[in-house]
Amino acid sequence: MKLFTWTNIRLVLMIMLVLFLFSFASMRNENRKITKIDVKIIDEDTPFLLPTMVNKLLIEKNEHSKTITKEGLDLKKLEKSVNNHDLIQKSELFVSVDGVLKAVVKQKTPVGRVVQETGSFYIDYEGNRMSLSENYSARVPLVSGKIDAVENEKLSEVLKMIYEDDFLKKNIIGVQVVSSGNLIMQNRNYDYTIDFGKIINIDRKFKNYKAFFQKAVLDSTLNNYKKINLKFTQQVVCIK
């Protein structure tokens, strides 16, 4: 059996050619310059961030992003820097085959806006602090009073439940924290206040309030009340 036949030689040459072309293409791809930056913001209907802002951030974090090669670009480091922005929850960065640095950015989701003498800020869905945006204001409940009187996680749980419920989201416009740790809520269309009490039995209290509201709005009696007390999980107490 002949080892060096023309068929075997041609096969080896073809394999070597493929490996050479692959190596050459990989080298060219790694040495390709970043041609431009393309930013996509998820949930563009709430534009706390603009693509130009992220673009500027990427350039600031890498001054030579337009001249650096794909091989010289540390995507993980750059991505980490972008994720440290106060309005950004998560970002994904990658470079396309034609040298475009692409960034897909997910913004933080605010569920409440804290109003204090020292300033104002959002509480995001994860319970963390989130700065206000010059581009967009979220329609979320205003949170005031003694914020330190309750645990951040507990207050965040209440705000998240309001945010996720269509009725509560339209109905509750304010949450005041009193020194005892109780919550007093304001309604959008009526003058009464909602005495929510301590942050316990949250789901039960909101279900009671929704059931009461649906019945009272049919009876046209909502305008007669000054306070709705939800402290007792077995009943809703109304004060005229």
Long-range contacts (C-beta under 8 A, 24 or more apart in sequence): 29-70, 29-97, 30-69, 30-70, 30-71, 31-69, 31-70, 31-71, 32-69, 32-70, 32-99, 33-66, 33-67, 33-68, 33-69, 33-99, 34-65, 34-66, 34-67, 34-68, 34-69, 34-70, 34-73, 34-95, 34-99, 34-100, 34-101, 35-66, 35-98, 35-99, 35-100, 36-66, 36-99, 36-100, 36-101, 37-65, 37-100, 37-101, 37-102, 37-103, 38-100, 38-101, 38-102, 38-103, 39-102, 39-103, 39-105, 40-102, 40-103, 40-104, 40-105, 41-105, 41-107, 42-104, 42-105, 42-106, 42-107, 43-106, 43-107, 46-107, 46-136, 46-138, 47-135, 47-136, 48-87, 48-107, 48-108, 48-133, 48-135, 48-136, 48-138, 49-87, 49-88, 49-105, 49-107, 49-133, 49-135, 50-135, 54-82, 54-88, 54-91, 54-103, 54-105, 57-81, 57-82, 57-85, 58-82, 58-101, 58-103, 65-101, 70-95, 70-99, 73-101, 86-129, 86-130, 86-131, 87-130, 87-131, 87-133, 89-124, 89-126, 109-163, 110-138, 110-140, 111-140, 111-156, 111-159, 111-160, 111-162, 111-163, 112-140, 112-141, 112-142, 112-143, 112-155, 112-156, 112-159, 112-175, 113-138, 113-140, 113-141, 113-142, 113-143, 114-143, 114-144, 114-147, 115-142, 115-143, 115-144, 116-144, 116-147, 123-152, 123-155, 123-156, 123-159, 125-160, 125-163, 126-156, 127-152, 127-153, 127-155, 127-156, 141-172, 141-173, 141-174, 141-175, 141-185, 142-173, 142-174, 142-175, 143-174, 143-175, 143-176, 143-177, 144-174, 144-175, 144-176, 144-177, 145-176, 145-177, 145-178, 145-184, 146-177, 146-178, 146-179, 147-177, 149-177, 149-178, 149-179, 149-180, 149-181, 150-177, 150-181, 150-183, 150-199, 151-199, 154-199, 155-199, 157-199, 157-202, 158-183, 158-196, 158-199, 158-202, 161-202, 161-203, 161-206, 165-206, 167-210, 167-213, 168-206, 168-210, 171-213, 190-222, 190-223, 190-225, 191-223, 191-226, 192-222, 192-225, 192-226, 192-227, 192-228, 193-226, 193-227, 193-228, 194-227, 194-228, 194-230, 195-227, 195-228, 195-229, 195-230, 195-231, 196-230, 196-231, 197-229, 197-230, 197-231, 198-231, 201-233, 204-233, 205-230, 205-233, 208-233, 208-235, 208-236, 209-236, 211-236, 212-236, 212-238
